[in-house]
Amino acid sequence: MSGKKNTVTYIPFKRTDYQLSDALSPEEKDAIRTGYRRSAALDRPDSLPYLLLPLQDIASRSSISVRLARITLLAVLAETHRSGQPCWQWTQERWLTLCEQHCSGRPLLAAFAFHLGPFSSPLSLPVHGAPSLYASAIYGRSIVSHEINRLTDVLISMGYAGQNQKHNMSGMLGVLMLMNNDPRLETFTTDLLWRGQNCHDRGIARATGKISCALAAMGIIESPLRMRNYQEWHEKPTQGIAPDWARWCRMWRETSVLRPRSRETQYSFILRCGLWLAREKPEICEPSDWTMETCASFIAMVGRLKVDELSLDTKKGGRQSKRSGEPLMPHSRSRFVYAIRRFMLDYESWGWGRLKFSPARHLSTPDTPLFRQGVSPRVIDDPVWLRLVWASLNLRQEDLLSEIHYPLSMLQAMAVIWTHAGLRQNELLRLTMNCVTPQVDDILQENSSPVPAGTLCYLSVPAGKTSKAFVKPVSSVVKKYVDIWLSERPQEQAAFTDERTGEKVRYLFQNRGKPVGRNIINLTVIPLLCARAGMSVEDSRGPITSHRGRASAVTALASVAGGMSLHELMQWSGHSSPQSTLHYIRIRPTQLAASFVKADRVSHMISVLIDHDPEAASLTGPATYYDLGDSYCTNPFWSSCQHRMACIGCDFNLLKDSARGLIMESKASIRRYLEEVPLTPDERSILEQDAEKVERVLTRLDPQS
């Protein structure tokens, strides 16, 4: 690392290295009696050795200018004459008064006071102005400058801009050095950083998080710290809830191994159940008091519950929902019931008590519309999705929506993975640096045709909500843009502990020493792609979100004729059961509508025109014309014809004049296929036969053409 070059050795100042007498000698008193004598004493290095040597050594370490150091030393000698004592015998009040009287020399006076006075900590000194100046005066400018340079070099290597970086870091770093009473970065701890974050100057305290990123990259601390001073979860009040019920709820939260977000959500539900118990069944204070009748009453209550009816007024202010007073949505009802069922099951399985009912049976979610959670992946409209895919491959620097942004190569790699890999948001953000591997060998397909090496790549997906870690094939374009980002990604970044697996990993999407925010896809990537494609961030089914992109990618693979099987699609999607994958392979409404039109034409009664002209009659009777929309069928056995869906080339088919445009369009389409699309000999033969049929039809429509 750059921080290990040009090492500077730090030697602390020690009072024991000097002969510090308790009183002034007659010669010393005489030498500092007047201003002229004091100035003359400073000009002679051998004069007053015991009185001046420690002061001069401290001044030389601080690298303060000779002129300012001389003025400060004269002030100390003058105060020594007035007090009649060496400065190391002064009280704190005398030192503080002297510092107040000499503003320009305060850093050096603070260094004298700390090393020679009765101050146990630099923080007890009157530190005014730039803390880095005081740290330089106290510990020596060489070591302080060296440590600031080390930290700045690491930050720049992590992706931070080099301009003004040293100036922005020096203030907070000086505070931390003074609080630590040691300038060496290797002695910094996480506890020190947290104390520095709470220092009085909020302006420089904001830099503590950035410093923690650099220290983690240097291996001094384990991982960067979140320094924004807010709690992930607001503490939930228990007013109006029986103390025993609230106690069991807290015990469950402290014992549960669910992930923090799920645990806090279910903790909120079981606390809200305590509000209902206190209002309707105050005699029930803990789970063992519940009966089958209580379970039935609870289910009935949830079925009638309205938004904000049982709400906990948290420290956020208890803001009401826009749907306040309306009935709960089915998924909210089912989650409420599930939370209580899970709480009761854990209560009994952990040996906390015995229940008088079966949670799995008496707290099962009712199979009614009020509780039924319908799973319907909201795929993005096809035209919109195709434009998003195009935009992910064609992002430019000028497309970035603000001047303060992540690197373009990182956003593009993230966008390409989102549009091509069908990952959940959590899986995408937890990808590691070595998640993509190339296809190095040809793959032989079932029809014996090879898939050349480099056509695709393999993406290692971390363990997710419903599956273990697995590998899925994706387009080679994913590797292309991931490699571009890796070539620009700052390398000196600390590894993080994956909260789901507990492993130390280096995230792919990690910049400036921190993983990207969990809302980056919804709040940054998708608006960026929509702006590039020139469209709104909504489609016909609402806002475009990260999970809708996953649904679109999986549905697109499921909708291709002869594509992946159900089991293959399940593994590619990372589902734990085919039941989840079935939601993505439903027939689309547009496809269903097209199939209905085809079937409807032959599944209902159809109009038949009968010509009674004797000249048009056949052996089977009068001539009949079946109305097929754009044409008539003259085959009297039309209802039993095996080729009813291929009428255009049939001799019994009689086209209407309105079909001319349709036939011309078919002719142009066939010609375009023959000219532009590579075809096998069999495919070309079929198209040429279709072209001949169309020509015969046009000849029948207009014999003169």
Legacy VTK file of the C-alpha trace (Angstrom):
# vtk DataFile Version 3.0
C-alpha trace
ASCII
DATASET POLYDATA
POINTS 705 float
0.000 0.000 0.000
1.063 3.566 -0.559
0.810 4.199 3.185
3.792 1.886 3.871
6.303 3.928 1.842
8.730 6.455 3.416
7.978 5.355 6.969
8.461 8.031 9.642
9.399 6.862 13.134
7.417 8.483 15.913
9.380 9.166 19.110
7.160 10.533 21.890
8.389 13.460 23.982
9.507 12.346 27.450
9.940 14.684 30.409
12.312 12.200 31.996
14.932 12.997 29.335
15.465 16.453 30.864
16.611 17.848 34.208
13.574 19.765 35.384
14.299 21.510 38.680
11.548 22.710 40.950
12.909 26.248 41.312
14.856 28.830 39.290
18.529 29.274 39.969
19.883 32.799 40.662
21.581 32.809 37.259
18.301 31.894 35.511
16.400 34.580 37.404
18.967 37.152 36.395
18.984 36.016 32.753
15.219 36.485 32.309
14.828 39.648 34.415
14.363 42.020 31.434
13.190 41.697 27.864
16.664 42.478 26.560
18.249 39.759 28.683
15.581 37.216 27.628
16.178 37.995 23.947
19.937 37.717 24.434
19.506 34.358 26.159
17.673 32.974 23.124
20.508 34.106 20.850
23.068 32.084 22.844
22.349 28.336 22.512
24.419 27.492 25.584
22.561 29.880 27.891
19.877 28.589 30.254
20.235 24.960 29.054
17.962 23.420 31.662
15.266 26.070 31.268
15.255 26.411 27.470
16.249 22.962 26.145
12.853 21.183 26.553
11.038 24.224 25.136
13.357 24.444 22.126
13.065 20.696 21.428
9.265 20.902 21.428
9.390 23.940 19.121
11.755 22.237 16.672
9.539 19.101 16.497
6.500 21.215 15.696
8.237 22.830 12.673
6.708 26.187 13.562
8.440 29.159 11.948
11.518 30.487 13.714
9.970 33.914 14.171
6.744 32.598 15.774
8.677 30.141 17.915
10.913 32.998 19.196
7.890 35.168 20.076
6.250 32.285 21.938
9.426 31.377 23.841
9.881 35.013 24.919
6.276 35.006 26.215
6.969 31.861 28.243
10.180 33.348 29.698
8.377 36.565 30.577
5.674 34.646 32.416
8.386 32.600 34.124
9.934 35.838 35.418
6.576 37.091 36.704
5.694 33.813 38.425
9.187 33.118 39.742
8.758 29.434 38.787
9.751 27.215 35.837
6.847 26.597 33.468
6.579 22.941 34.501
5.570 24.157 37.951
2.725 26.317 36.681
-0.931 25.632 37.410
-3.486 24.936 34.692
-4.987 28.398 35.191
-1.667 30.132 34.419
-1.193 28.068 31.244
-4.754 28.755 30.091
-4.363 32.490 30.776
-1.137 32.590 28.768
-2.808 30.776 25.860
-5.634 33.285 25.862
-3.198 36.210 25.771
-1.125 34.965 22.813
-3.444 33.910 19.973
-0.817 33.430 17.264
1.280 31.097 19.378
-1.530 28.991 20.833
-0.595 25.688 19.103
2.980 25.871 20.403
1.848 27.053 23.843
-0.583 24.098 23.891
2.337 21.776 23.121
4.408 23.317 25.952
1.444 23.023 28.324
0.714 19.392 27.454
4.272 18.090 27.614
5.476 20.204 30.561
2.302 21.199 32.395
-0.227 19.345 34.517
-2.554 18.417 31.621
-3.388 14.734 31.358
-5.000 14.958 27.919
-4.673 17.281 24.907
-8.457 17.692 24.982
-8.196 19.587 28.275
-6.244 22.298 26.432
-7.959 25.264 24.749
-7.769 23.912 21.200
-8.977 26.668 18.878
-8.974 26.676 15.095
-7.451 23.893 13.024
-6.934 20.764 15.184
-4.241 19.505 12.824
-2.019 22.486 13.776
-2.302 21.586 17.447
-1.613 17.920 16.679
1.492 18.937 14.681
2.726 21.136 17.514
2.170 18.457 20.143
3.337 15.317 18.311
5.572 16.776 15.598
4.747 17.920 12.115
6.632 15.117 10.382
4.580 12.281 11.881
1.264 14.126 11.523
1.933 15.040 7.865
3.056 11.499 7.141
-0.129 9.962 8.567
-2.352 12.461 6.740
-0.568 11.646 3.466
-0.982 7.913 4.070
-4.694 8.268 4.658
-5.187 10.593 1.683
-3.336 8.263 -0.701
-5.547 5.343 0.319
-8.727 7.399 -0.138
-7.645 8.485 -3.620
-6.866 4.879 -4.550
-10.379 3.949 -3.397
-12.049 6.344 -5.842
-12.261 9.620 -3.939
-11.279 12.755 -5.825
-7.739 13.918 -5.072
-8.607 17.611 -5.054
-8.860 19.080 -1.526
-8.879 15.591 -0.010
-5.981 16.300 2.333
-7.513 19.588 3.469
-10.880 17.937 4.141
-9.356 15.098 6.168
-6.752 16.983 8.210
-9.201 18.613 10.626
-10.949 15.432 11.743
-7.714 13.476 11.721
-6.186 16.072 14.042
-9.154 15.699 16.412
-8.749 11.921 16.453
-5.008 12.196 17.122
-5.634 14.516 20.076
-8.396 12.269 21.430
-6.163 9.229 21.031
-3.072 11.008 22.430
-1.129 9.186 19.725
-0.849 10.285 16.074
-0.155 6.834 14.597
-3.031 5.434 12.507
-2.278 1.893 13.661
-3.392 2.852 17.168
-6.843 4.027 16.028
-9.842 1.936 17.097
-13.523 1.825 16.249
-14.334 3.198 19.691
-12.122 6.202 18.955
-13.964 6.820 15.674
-17.341 6.747 17.379
-16.116 9.233 19.995
-14.746 11.432 17.241
-18.078 11.322 15.433
-19.695 12.871 18.506
-17.207 15.739 18.767
-18.532 19.271 19.008
-17.661 20.376 15.463
-20.265 18.650 13.292
-18.686 20.111 10.141
-15.501 18.075 10.392
-17.131 15.132 12.186
-18.794 14.128 8.905
-15.375 13.029 7.648
-15.138 10.259 10.266
-16.962 7.767 8.047
-14.545 8.411 5.189
-11.593 7.937 7.534
-13.068 4.627 8.693
-13.213 3.429 5.071
-9.506 4.151 4.614
-8.563 2.516 7.922
-10.530 -0.602 6.951
-8.779 -0.735 3.569
-5.431 -0.494 5.379
-6.435 -3.380 7.660
-6.330 -1.282 10.842
-10.009 -1.816 11.672
-12.194 -4.711 10.594
-14.724 -2.857 8.455
-15.952 0.682 7.757
-18.489 2.171 10.127
-21.854 3.738 9.387
-21.346 7.181 10.808
-24.655 8.909 10.045
-25.980 8.640 13.582
-29.404 7.204 12.870
-30.973 4.001 14.029
-32.065 1.410 11.513
-35.209 0.719 13.536
-37.132 3.163 15.676
-37.880 1.786 19.110
-41.499 0.778 19.319
-43.495 2.007 22.328
-45.444 -0.407 24.496
-47.982 1.990 26.008
-51.370 0.312 26.242
-49.858 -3.189 26.051
-49.757 -5.593 28.997
-46.183 -5.591 30.439
-46.001 -9.407 30.359
-46.995 -9.534 26.677
-44.450 -6.823 25.813
-41.790 -8.780 27.710
-42.471 -11.969 25.732
-42.363 -9.945 22.499
-38.947 -8.505 23.360
-37.654 -11.943 24.327
-38.771 -13.291 20.958
-37.034 -10.445 19.091
-33.798 -10.991 21.013
-33.877 -14.757 20.402
-35.090 -14.979 16.810
-32.550 -15.724 14.083
-34.545 -14.034 11.343
-32.834 -11.275 9.417
-33.170 -7.816 11.048
-35.799 -6.465 8.655
-38.040 -9.544 8.941
-37.548 -9.716 12.689
-38.539 -6.072 13.230
-41.587 -6.409 10.974
-42.900 -9.430 12.836
-42.044 -7.843 16.185
-44.287 -4.928 15.186
-47.149 -7.302 14.364
-47.022 -9.186 17.669
-46.860 -5.904 19.602
-49.931 -4.678 17.724
-51.655 -7.902 18.705
-50.961 -6.848 22.305
-52.974 -3.663 21.712
-55.947 -5.790 20.610
-55.585 -8.080 23.625
-55.489 -5.145 26.060
-58.624 -3.701 24.481
-60.718 -6.843 23.930
-59.240 -9.548 26.191
-57.355 -7.882 29.072
-57.232 -11.147 31.026
-54.793 -12.604 28.452
-51.257 -11.410 29.166
-49.006 -14.119 27.689
-49.117 -16.811 24.983
-49.987 -19.651 27.397
-53.282 -17.877 28.182
-54.504 -18.219 24.591
-57.222 -20.736 23.739
-58.796 -21.944 20.522
-61.527 -19.348 21.060
-58.871 -16.610 21.308
-57.391 -17.768 18.003
-60.805 -17.610 16.324
-61.425 -14.117 17.710
-57.997 -12.989 16.513
-58.577 -14.284 12.972
-61.987 -12.561 12.889
-60.413 -9.306 14.119
-57.734 -9.372 11.407
-60.424 -10.001 8.805
-62.151 -6.744 9.830
-58.998 -4.710 10.566
-58.475 -1.374 8.849
-55.302 0.535 8.074
-53.834 2.379 11.110
-56.468 0.838 13.427
-53.818 -0.870 15.582
-50.822 1.417 15.155
-47.737 1.931 17.298
-46.745 5.589 17.638
-43.003 5.384 17.056
-40.502 8.202 17.356
-41.026 8.929 13.670
-44.169 10.779 14.658
-46.829 8.182 13.937
-47.578 9.429 10.428
-50.742 7.964 8.992
-50.943 6.112 5.723
-52.735 7.518 2.695
-55.101 4.532 2.987
-55.866 5.197 6.647
-59.304 3.849 7.548
-59.535 1.560 4.508
-59.555 -2.267 4.796
-56.168 -3.965 4.963
-54.836 -5.545 1.789
-54.925 -9.383 1.724
-51.136 -9.722 1.959
-51.079 -7.535 5.104
-53.740 -9.688 6.753
-51.885 -12.883 5.945
-48.584 -11.452 7.228
-50.275 -10.454 10.503
-51.601 -13.991 10.987
-48.265 -15.515 9.993
-46.374 -13.363 12.525
-48.570 -14.521 15.422
-48.402 -18.150 14.242
-44.597 -17.956 14.054
-44.437 -16.337 17.495
-46.596 -19.070 19.038
-44.655 -21.886 17.368
-41.332 -20.456 18.583
-42.745 -19.923 22.086
-43.547 -23.610 22.391
-40.586 -25.054 20.483
-38.088 -23.010 22.534
-39.541 -24.428 25.741
-40.938 -21.168 27.075
-44.323 -22.711 27.845
-47.149 -25.029 26.735
-50.007 -23.884 24.528
-53.666 -24.953 24.739
-54.053 -25.091 20.969
-52.194 -26.011 17.786
-50.730 -22.884 16.120
-50.357 -24.612 12.758
-54.054 -25.552 12.783
-55.880 -22.868 14.746
-53.791 -19.950 13.455
-53.624 -21.094 9.849
-54.295 -18.410 7.242
-57.897 -18.686 5.993
-58.250 -19.605 2.340
-60.584 -16.735 1.525
-60.193 -13.666 -0.713
-59.707 -11.487 2.383
-56.455 -13.305 3.220
-55.402 -14.902 -0.048
-52.125 -13.574 -1.397
-52.316 -13.634 -5.150
-48.905 -13.900 -6.794
-48.875 -12.073 -10.108
-45.473 -10.890 -11.339
-45.997 -7.437 -12.855
-43.908 -7.761 -15.976
-42.886 -4.551 -17.699
-44.671 -3.836 -20.986
-42.775 -5.477 -23.865
-41.988 -2.244 -25.794
-40.814 -0.560 -22.588
-38.693 -3.546 -21.535
-36.996 -3.767 -24.935
-36.106 -0.075 -24.758
-34.680 -0.548 -21.276
-32.511 -3.423 -22.523
-31.267 -1.196 -25.360
-30.576 1.681 -22.970
-28.532 -0.556 -20.644
-26.179 -1.316 -23.537
-25.907 2.279 -24.751
-25.369 4.481 -21.699
-23.178 7.563 -22.085
-21.446 9.913 -19.671
-23.844 12.735 -20.498
-26.789 10.523 -19.489
-25.839 10.703 -15.793
-28.553 12.575 -13.942
-26.327 14.604 -11.581
-22.743 15.761 -11.186
-22.401 13.802 -7.926
-22.765 10.205 -9.017
-21.278 6.748 -9.106
-18.868 5.903 -11.963
-20.590 5.320 -15.300
-18.920 1.927 -15.785
-20.343 0.698 -12.466
-23.868 1.894 -13.265
-23.718 0.317 -16.730
-22.511 -3.039 -15.371
-25.326 -2.945 -12.838
-27.889 -2.042 -15.533
-26.747 -4.831 -17.881
-26.929 -7.437 -15.107
-30.417 -6.170 -14.155
-31.716 -6.493 -17.732
-29.944 -9.741 -18.660
-29.576 -11.872 -15.512
-33.023 -11.820 -13.862
-31.648 -11.342 -10.337
-33.362 -10.097 -7.230
-32.142 -6.704 -6.041
-30.481 -8.209 -2.962
-28.693 -10.850 -5.054
-27.447 -8.259 -7.533
-26.006 -5.970 -4.869
-24.291 -8.899 -3.100
-22.406 -10.154 -6.157
-18.686 -10.549 -5.510
-15.727 -9.420 -7.612
-15.129 -12.893 -9.074
-18.797 -13.622 -9.800
-18.422 -13.860 -13.606
-16.473 -16.606 -15.364
-16.196 -17.069 -19.145
-17.397 -20.002 -21.242
-14.105 -21.531 -22.368
-15.369 -24.647 -24.184
-17.933 -25.321 -26.887
-21.275 -26.695 -25.701
-22.991 -29.390 -27.763
-26.750 -28.905 -28.022
-29.359 -31.666 -28.361
-29.497 -31.188 -32.141
-25.691 -31.690 -32.267
-25.031 -28.047 -33.158
-22.346 -26.428 -30.986
-22.568 -23.266 -28.902
-19.172 -21.644 -29.556
-16.971 -20.680 -26.620
-17.521 -17.085 -25.541
-21.191 -17.049 -26.515
-22.216 -16.858 -22.874
-20.675 -16.619 -19.414
-21.482 -17.988 -15.975
-22.726 -15.809 -13.131
-22.224 -16.974 -9.532
-25.300 -15.885 -7.564
-24.966 -15.638 -3.760
-27.303 -17.465 -1.416
-30.661 -15.725 -1.478
-34.090 -15.761 0.047
-35.158 -19.116 -1.387
-32.014 -20.846 -2.625
-28.419 -21.668 -1.890
-25.612 -20.149 -3.915
-25.756 -21.311 -7.535
-24.325 -20.599 -10.980
-26.451 -19.544 -13.965
-25.583 -18.984 -17.626
-26.103 -15.452 -18.934
-25.234 -13.519 -22.059
-21.555 -12.775 -22.644
-22.401 -9.069 -22.700
-22.643 -9.288 -18.894
-18.966 -10.274 -18.649
-18.017 -7.516 -21.069
-19.387 -4.713 -18.929
-18.394 -6.315 -15.617
-14.795 -6.484 -16.875
-14.938 -2.810 -17.853
-16.070 -1.902 -14.326
-13.465 -4.153 -12.687
-10.721 -2.427 -14.682
-11.807 0.897 -13.135
-12.965 -0.321 -9.728
-10.695 0.893 -6.901
-8.874 -2.152 -5.586
-7.792 -1.000 -2.109
-11.161 -1.543 -0.470
-11.859 -3.542 2.647
-13.816 -6.781 2.606
-17.252 -6.797 4.229
-19.148 -9.411 6.170
-22.112 -10.670 4.185
-25.057 -10.342 6.572
-26.794 -13.387 5.089
-23.883 -15.847 4.986
-21.455 -14.376 7.521
-18.569 -14.667 5.034
-15.967 -12.009 4.327
-16.466 -10.895 0.731
-15.398 -8.109 -1.605
-18.532 -6.871 -3.297
-18.539 -6.206 -7.024
-20.523 -2.993 -6.591
-18.404 -1.369 -3.926
-17.006 2.134 -4.333
-15.051 4.439 -2.051
-14.787 1.716 0.521
-18.533 1.184 0.918
-21.148 -1.041 -0.737
-23.654 0.882 -2.826
-27.009 1.795 -1.302
-29.721 -0.840 -1.436
-32.082 1.493 -3.352
-29.629 2.332 -6.104
-31.463 0.297 -8.771
-34.867 1.870 -8.138
-33.635 5.404 -7.444
-30.628 5.700 -9.778
-30.274 2.944 -12.386
-33.902 2.744 -13.565
-34.377 6.558 -13.848
-31.077 6.685 -15.724
-32.198 4.007 -18.211
-35.615 5.614 -18.660
-34.011 8.984 -19.360
-31.649 7.371 -21.896
-34.597 5.665 -23.603
-36.627 8.887 -23.537
-39.621 7.543 -21.618
-41.360 7.764 -18.271
-40.387 5.727 -15.207
-43.867 4.164 -15.303
-45.681 1.899 -17.724
-49.271 0.709 -17.962
-48.955 -1.267 -14.703
-47.315 1.386 -12.538
-43.771 2.379 -11.547
-40.904 0.369 -12.997
-39.040 -1.363 -10.152
-36.105 -3.714 -9.798
-38.264 -6.779 -9.128
-40.467 -6.045 -12.139
-37.299 -6.206 -14.222
-36.561 -9.665 -12.818
-40.127 -10.740 -13.636
-39.737 -9.446 -17.204
-36.430 -11.264 -17.743
-37.810 -14.580 -16.465
-41.127 -14.203 -18.310
-39.309 -13.468 -21.560
-37.447 -16.784 -21.304
-40.667 -18.601 -20.393
-42.592 -17.163 -23.355
-40.242 -18.358 -26.079
-41.541 -21.333 -28.038
-39.341 -24.373 -27.483
-37.359 -22.563 -24.771
-36.354 -23.639 -21.286
-38.308 -26.321 -19.479
-40.055 -25.633 -16.184
-37.289 -27.305 -14.164
-34.552 -25.455 -16.075
-36.312 -22.122 -15.618
-36.748 -22.835 -11.908
-33.010 -23.373 -11.468
-32.106 -20.347 -13.600
-34.439 -18.134 -11.534
-33.206 -19.419 -8.185
-36.631 -20.641 -7.058
-36.921 -23.352 -4.439
-39.950 -25.016 -6.071
-41.576 -25.161 -9.510
-44.719 -23.615 -7.983
-42.978 -20.239 -7.823
-41.740 -20.522 -11.395
-45.215 -21.328 -12.702
-46.254 -17.740 -12.004
-43.811 -16.591 -14.696
-44.901 -18.968 -17.448
-48.547 -18.011 -17.546
-49.800 -17.211 -21.022
-49.677 -13.476 -21.564
-53.004 -11.685 -22.151
-51.952 -10.631 -25.663
-50.969 -14.177 -26.567
-54.227 -15.462 -25.101
-56.220 -12.893 -27.072
-54.571 -13.872 -30.376
-55.247 -17.552 -29.713
-58.854 -16.741 -28.828
-59.426 -14.927 -32.115
-58.137 -17.918 -34.063
-60.227 -20.366 -32.078
-63.304 -18.170 -32.061
-63.442 -18.177 -35.843
-63.948 -21.924 -35.952
-65.672 -22.602 -32.623
-68.949 -20.769 -33.217
-71.637 -20.845 -35.871
-70.455 -19.175 -39.051
-72.411 -17.258 -41.716
-73.157 -19.308 -44.844
-74.304 -17.816 -48.161
-76.347 -20.146 -50.398
-76.520 -19.508 -54.162
-79.708 -21.046 -55.677
-78.661 -20.277 -59.253
-78.916 -23.623 -61.148
-75.683 -22.822 -62.990
-73.769 -22.621 -59.721
-75.217 -25.828 -58.306
-73.046 -28.898 -57.832
-73.724 -32.558 -57.367
-74.123 -31.995 -53.622
-76.747 -29.272 -54.034
-76.806 -25.454 -54.198
-73.471 -23.611 -54.050
-72.492 -22.617 -50.494
-70.057 -19.868 -49.403
-68.716 -19.968 -45.820
-67.822 -16.419 -44.626
-64.274 -16.553 -43.165
-63.833 -12.800 -42.743
-61.433 -11.831 -45.545
-62.504 -14.679 -47.839
-65.165 -17.278 -48.603
-64.717 -21.026 -48.552
-66.611 -22.833 -51.345
-65.880 -26.324 -50.038
-69.284 -27.874 -49.110
-67.454 -30.054 -46.581
-65.807 -27.060 -44.803
-66.910 -28.163 -41.314
-64.904 -31.393 -41.602
-61.936 -29.961 -43.546
-58.575 -30.869 -41.946
-56.805 -27.825 -43.429
-59.090 -25.032 -42.275
-56.218 -23.014 -40.806
-54.287 -22.938 -44.143
-56.869 -21.518 -46.536
-54.756 -19.083 -48.542
-53.382 -21.673 -50.933
-56.570 -23.739 -51.220
-58.477 -23.908 -54.537
-61.792 -23.695 -52.623
-60.809 -20.312 -51.115
-62.442 -17.248 -52.680
-60.898 -13.990 -51.517
-62.867 -10.807 -51.001
-61.693 -7.522 -52.499
-60.931 -6.295 -48.971
-58.168 -8.898 -48.680
-55.949 -7.274 -51.300
-53.949 -5.240 -48.732
-53.402 -8.296 -46.564
-52.110 -10.341 -49.489
-49.761 -7.534 -50.601
-48.347 -7.311 -47.091
-47.778 -11.083 -47.004
-46.004 -10.913 -50.341
-43.634 -8.178 -49.107
-42.959 -10.068 -45.896
-42.034 -13.274 -47.752
-39.766 -11.362 -50.093
-37.993 -9.684 -47.161
-37.363 -13.055 -45.503
-35.929 -14.459 -48.733
-33.569 -11.490 -49.157
-32.478 -10.649 -45.596
-32.751 -13.702 -43.363
-30.287 -16.640 -43.636
-32.400 -19.722 -44.393
-31.806 -23.431 -44.629
-32.669 -25.104 -47.964
-35.887 -26.539 -46.485
-36.971 -23.159 -45.119
-36.249 -21.439 -48.433
-38.267 -24.076 -50.316
-41.286 -23.526 -48.033
-41.118 -19.734 -48.441
-40.836 -20.027 -52.213
-43.949 -22.211 -52.262
-45.772 -19.624 -50.134
-44.688 -16.916 -52.557
-46.162 -18.904 -55.458
-49.462 -19.284 -53.580
-49.634 -15.553 -52.942
-48.944 -14.823 -56.629
-51.783 -17.164 -57.675
-54.141 -15.457 -55.221
-53.253 -12.013 -56.583
-53.836 -13.325 -60.105
-57.313 -14.533 -59.078
-58.069 -11.138 -57.521
-56.908 -9.197 -60.594
-56.495 -11.337 -63.729
-54.893 -8.376 -65.577
-52.018 -7.981 -63.075
LINES 1 706
705 0 1 2 3 4 5 6 7 8 9 10 11 12 13 14 15 16 17 18 19 20 21 22 23 24 25 26 27 28 29 30 31 32 33 34 35 36 37 38 39 40 41 42 43 44 45 46 47 48 49 50 51 52 53 54 55 56 57 58 59 60 61 62 63 64 65 66 67 68 69 70 71 72 73 74 75 76 77 78 79 80 81 82 83 84 85 86 87 88 89 90 91 92 93 94 95 96 97 98 99 100 101 102 103 104 105 106 107 108 109 110 111 112 113 114 115 116 117 118 119 120 121 122 123 124 125 126 127 128 129 130 131 132 133 134 135 136 137 138 139 140 141 142 143 144 145 146 147 148 149 150 151 152 153 154 155 156 157 158 159 160 161 162 163 164 165 166 167 168 169 170 171 172 173 174 175 176 177 178 179 180 181 182 183 184 185 186 187 188 189 190 191 192 193 194 195 196 197 198 199 200 201 202 203 204 205 206 207 208 209 210 211 212 213 214 215 216 217 218 219 220 221 222 223 224 225 226 227 228 229 230 231 232 233 234 235 236 237 238 239 240 241 242 243 244 245 246 247 248 249 250 251 252 253 254 255 256 257 258 259 260 261 262 263 264 265 266 267 268 269 270 271 272 273 274 275 276 277 278 279 280 281 282 283 284 285 286 287 288 289 290 291 292 293 294 295 296 297 298 299 300 301 302 303 304 305 306 307 308 309 310 311 312 313 314 315 316 317 318 319 320 321 322 323 324 325 326 327 328 329 330 331 332 333 334 335 336 337 338 339 340 341 342 343 344 345 346 347 348 349 350 351 352 353 354 355 356 357 358 359 360 361 362 363 364 365 366 367 368 369 370 371 372 373 374 375 376 377 378 379 380 381 382 383 384 385 386 387 388 389 390 391 392 393 394 395 396 397 398 399 400 401 402 403 404 405 406 407 408 409 410 411 412 413 414 415 416 417 418 419 420 421 422 423 424 425 426 427 428 429 430 431 432 433 434 435 436 437 438 439 440 441 442 443 444 445 446 447 448 449 450 451 452 453 454 455 456 457 458 459 460 461 462 463 464 465 466 467 468 469 470 471 472 473 474 475 476 477 478 479 480 481 482 483 484 485 486 487 488 489 490 491 492 493 494 495 496 497 498 499 500 501 502 503 504 505 506 507 508 509 510 511 512 513 514 515 516 517 518 519 520 521 522 523 524 525 526 527 528 529 530 531 532 533 534 535 536 537 538 539 540 541 542 543 544 545 546 547 548 549 550 551 552 553 554 555 556 557 558 559 560 561 562 563 564 565 566 567 568 569 570 571 572 573 574 575 576 577 578 579 580 581 582 583 584 585 586 587 588 589 590 591 592 593 594 595 596 597 598 599 600 601 602 603 604 605 606 607 608 609 610 611 612 613 614 615 616 617 618 619 620 621 622 623 624 625 626 627 628 629 630 631 632 633 634 635 636 637 638 639 640 641 642 643 644 645 646 647 648 649 650 651 652 653 654 655 656 657 658 659 660 661 662 663 664 665 666 667 668 669 670 671 672 673 674 675 676 677 678 679 680 681 682 683 684 685 686 687 688 689 690 691 692 693 694 695 696 697 698 699 700 701 702 703 704
